[in-house]
Amino acid sequence: MNNNLQPFPWPSLPDAVKCKAIRFNIQDLLAQSPGVALPAALTKAVPKRRAEFLAGRLCAKEALRNLLDEEFDIPIATDRSPVWPAGTIGSISHTSDIAVAMVASDREYWGLGVDCEAVLDRKEASELAHMILAPEEPAAAPARLSLAQFITLAFSAKEALYKAVYKVFGPTIGFHDATISAIGQNQLTLCLTALSPTGNASTYPIDVKYKFEENHVLTWLTIDHGHPVAAPL
Ligand SMILES: CC(C)(COP(=O)(O)OP(=O)(O)OC[C@H]1O[C@@H](n2cnc3c(N)ncnc32)[C@H](O)[C@@H]1OP(=O)(O)O)[C@@H](O)C(=O)NCCC(=O)NCCS
């Protein structure tokens, strides 16, 4: 791991989940050639995209090293999702200056999802509210959060969920298919209504942990093998 990359504080996780989070600067990261190969498809991408990709992969490599004590590259699938080594699951997120990856053995968990977002400003939040929130969701907003914080949190939690369940539902689920049904100090519940691969509509409650840190919202979730979403009928 490149020692010039500052760790970013991530809240504690179960022992079986290995997490790496860093703070990075786009120019510094690109200048350092940090030991992760840039795929051909990204060599002409703008610096921000190249740096975010590299930062996410650096975190993923480090998290995998902590899990398996081995070096792995994480290719990109044609649908853009990361391809994790056999026997592992994981998730990646990045903003323009923070990247995070979480990995675990697929014997321990069925799914993992992580997301990190800079808190939207008030104007952006109110412009995006109708896309992110289903009509009933604003009523769930706790008084201690600003509307912008709540909308950013809902967005982030839904993105983390999307990543965690993508392998069964693919791109079919949209923002209004997952709604906040409960929210506490550091955990919320999303109710996901989705069609199973056999065409049955079901609703799955899924807990998402969250934390506000340095004007960012961090969200993450683990899904056990026994959870109904892991075997949709
Ligand atoms: C793919 C998507 C989830 C990425 O989230 P984002 O907040 O835009 O970006 P993040 O930085 O948090 O995550 C990006 C990483 O997600 C991972 N990712 C991309 N597609 C993925 C997928 N289908 N499944 C799991 N992970 C995926 C990649 O590792 C990507 O980083 P990389 O391109 O550098 O490898 C998002 O762009 C998207 O398409 N969302 C679907 C819209 C939606 O309806 N969401 C809510 C439904 S409840």
The ligand as a Gaussian input file, in Angstrom:
#p B3LYP/6-31G(d) Opt

LIG

0 1
 C      -23.316000       1.448000     -10.222000
 C      -23.686000       2.465000      -9.183000
 C      -24.398000       1.738000      -8.041000
 C      -22.401000       3.093000      -8.619000
 O      -22.667000       3.940000      -7.522000
 P      -22.141000       5.448000      -7.455000
 O      -22.643000       6.039000      -6.173000
 O      -22.479000       6.129000      -8.745000
 O      -20.568000       5.331000      -7.417000
 P      -19.629000       4.701000      -6.299000
 O      -18.354000       5.410000      -6.377000
 O      -20.293000       4.629000      -4.972000
 O      -19.431000       3.198000      -6.798000
 C      -18.714000       2.949000      -7.955000
 C      -18.260000       1.513000      -7.912000
 O      -19.375000       0.646000      -7.825000
 C      -18.972000      -0.606000      -8.390000
 N      -20.041000      -1.040000      -9.270000
 C      -20.353000      -0.587000     -10.492000
 N      -21.416000      -1.254000     -10.979000
 C      -21.766000      -2.140000     -10.041000
 C      -22.779000      -3.120000      -9.964000
 N      -23.631000      -3.311000     -10.955000
 N      -22.875000      -3.883000      -8.860000
 C      -21.998000      -3.708000      -7.828000
 N      -20.994000      -2.776000      -7.854000
 C      -20.899000      -2.010000      -8.947000
 C      -17.672000      -0.360000      -9.162000
 O      -16.607000      -0.926000      -8.429000
 C      -17.583000       1.154000      -9.201000
 O      -16.273000       1.655000      -9.163000
 P      -15.301000       1.501000     -10.418000
 O      -16.125000       1.811000     -11.642000
 O      -14.216000       2.478000     -10.172000
 O      -14.870000       0.058000     -10.386000
 C      -24.590000       3.604000      -9.732000
 O      -23.894000       4.385000     -10.671000
 C      -25.844000       3.090000     -10.378000
 O      -25.879000       2.756000     -11.557000
 N      -26.930000       3.007000      -9.617000
 C      -28.186000       2.514000     -10.086000
 C      -29.255000       3.511000      -9.836000
 C      -30.206000       3.107000      -8.821000
 O      -31.323000       2.933000      -9.159000
 N      -29.804000       2.992000      -7.541000
 C      -30.649000       2.739000      -6.410000
 C      -31.556000       1.588000      -6.511000
 S      -32.240000       1.090000      -4.979000

